[in-house]
Every structure is written in structure tokens, then in C-alpha cells.
Amino acid sequence: MTVIVLTACPVSLRGHLTQWLLEISAGVFVGKVSKRVRVRLWDKVQELAGPGRALLVYSSRGEQGLSFEVHDHHWETVDLDGLTLIKRPAEKKSTAKRQPGWSNASKRRRFGRRSPL
């Protein structure tokens, strides 16, 4: 089983993939193809993806039973003792300062005031 997920890729690439795989949702392609076809499809995806991102998931022998590859994605694959995992980059902390004190909603709730309708 092979799954390819495209994000912000050209329509021509989606058209090329529909020759080999079924598009079950926008940008999600599923099918059962040989290794040779899968490798050539992935090469074509990397060539034609442009500014978009792509993710390939396919069945394989091993502990997990699947393997995956990413193209132009901010998440990266990490091998951990034979298991392939996805590492998400840390979220950047907000630099906005919070104002001290209670919010207006909190004050109304605390003192039992209702806002006029």
C-alpha cells in the first residue's frame, strides 16, 4: 500500500499521480504499486512539487510495518533504535507581554455582573 499526501502542489502533479493512484481526498493519493513505480513516482513528486510539500508512506518489512519520506516539510524524520519517527520543531514562544490584572470577563464573573443584552 502506498499513500502520497500533497500540500500546495501544482495541479499537473496531481494529474500525473492519478494515472497510478486513486485520489481519495484533496491531495491524498492511495494505491498499491510496485517498488519501481513507487520510486519513480516519488522522484516525479520531488521534481514537480515546486513550493509545495509532500509525504510518502508505504508498506515495508520491519518493526513498524511501514516507512515514510518527506519532501520540503518542516518536520523531519529521525531514526531511533530502528524505528523511524517524525520530529516536530519546537513552537516559538510568543513575545507579546501580558498585561497584569484580571480580564474584563473574569471581573464580571467574579462580581456577578451581567453584560447588557
DABEL-V586403 format. One record per residue. N is the residue number from 0. SS is DSSP state (A for helix, B for strand, O for the rest). PHI is phi in whole degrees, -180 to 180 (NA if undefined). Layout:
n:N ss:SS phi:PHI
n:N ss:SS phi:PHI
This chain:
n:0 ss:O phi:NA
n:1 ss:B phi:-128
n:2 ss:B phi:-129
n:3 ss:B phi:-124
n:4 ss:B phi:-116
n:5 ss:B phi:-111
n:6 ss:B phi:-132
n:7 ss:O phi:57
n:8 ss:O phi:-104
n:9 ss:O phi:-63
n:10 ss:A phi:-64
n:11 ss:A phi:-62
n:12 ss:A phi:-67
n:13 ss:A phi:-62
n:14 ss:A phi:-63
n:15 ss:A phi:-65
n:16 ss:A phi:-70
n:17 ss:O phi:-69
n:18 ss:O phi:-70
n:19 ss:O phi:-116
n:20 ss:O phi:-127
n:21 ss:B phi:-92
n:22 ss:B phi:-93
n:23 ss:B phi:-87
n:24 ss:B phi:-154
n:25 ss:O phi:-59
n:26 ss:O phi:82
n:27 ss:B phi:-116
n:28 ss:B phi:-117
n:29 ss:B phi:-133
n:30 ss:B phi:179
n:31 ss:O phi:-119
n:32 ss:O phi:-129
n:33 ss:O phi:-72
n:34 ss:A phi:-61
n:35 ss:A phi:-60
n:36 ss:A phi:-66
n:37 ss:A phi:-60
n:38 ss:A phi:-65
n:39 ss:A phi:-68
n:40 ss:A phi:-63
n:41 ss:A phi:-65
n:42 ss:A phi:-61
n:43 ss:A phi:-66
n:44 ss:A phi:-61
n:45 ss:A phi:-64
n:46 ss:A phi:-73
n:47 ss:A phi:-101
n:48 ss:O phi:-66
n:49 ss:O phi:61
n:50 ss:O phi:-81
n:51 ss:O phi:-80
n:52 ss:B phi:-117
n:53 ss:B phi:-144
n:54 ss:B phi:-136
n:55 ss:B phi:-118
n:56 ss:B phi:-126
n:57 ss:B phi:-147
n:58 ss:B phi:-69
n:59 ss:O phi:-155
n:60 ss:O phi:-79
n:61 ss:O phi:140
n:62 ss:O phi:-60
n:63 ss:O phi:-83
n:64 ss:O phi:83
n:65 ss:B phi:-153
n:66 ss:B phi:-135
n:67 ss:B phi:-149
n:68 ss:B phi:-136
n:69 ss:B phi:-125
n:70 ss:B phi:-132
n:71 ss:O phi:51
n:72 ss:O phi:-116
n:73 ss:O phi:-77
n:74 ss:O phi:-85
n:75 ss:B phi:-129
n:76 ss:B phi:-87
n:77 ss:B phi:-133
n:78 ss:B phi:-91
n:79 ss:B phi:-125
n:80 ss:O phi:52
n:81 ss:O phi:90
n:82 ss:B phi:-100
n:83 ss:B phi:-96
n:84 ss:B phi:-123
n:85 ss:B phi:-103
n:86 ss:B phi:-106
n:87 ss:O phi:-93
n:88 ss:O phi:-68
n:89 ss:O phi:-66
n:90 ss:O phi:-70
n:91 ss:O phi:-77
n:92 ss:O phi:-75
n:93 ss:O phi:-70
n:94 ss:O phi:-96
n:95 ss:O phi:-71
n:96 ss:O phi:-87
n:97 ss:O phi:-85
n:98 ss:O phi:-80
n:99 ss:O phi:-71
n:100 ss:O phi:106
n:101 ss:O phi:-96
n:102 ss:O phi:-76
n:103 ss:A phi:-63
n:104 ss:A phi:-63
n:105 ss:A phi:-66
n:106 ss:A phi:-65
n:107 ss:A phi:-63
n:108 ss:A phi:-64
n:109 ss:A phi:-68
n:110 ss:A phi:-100
n:111 ss:O phi:74
n:112 ss:O phi:-82
n:113 ss:O phi:-110
n:114 ss:O phi:-79
n:115 ss:O phi:-66
n:116 ss:O phi:-83
